Amino acid sequence: MGARNRTSKPAVYHCVPRDDEPHFVLLGRDPHAYQAVLMWANIREQAIRDGLYPESDMGQVTAARQQAMVMKGYCEAQQARPAK
């Protein structure tokens, strides 16, 4: 999670897929991306409450929710820009 910025430190929960692991990237300019991240966070939090994941994963849930709000703000700012 986080922005692609080579001058900043990597995000704490930045995940790198294994060579053969399927993955999907959501971009901040997608108006539905932040909602998908929030949905994931809600599902994971419930799974933690149900004992399927350790309590220590709540940090990742919190980081995902924070990133979702950053994505939402970015998308709204992009939509407010005049078209070229």
Beta strands, then each sheet from edge to edge (+ up, - down):
end
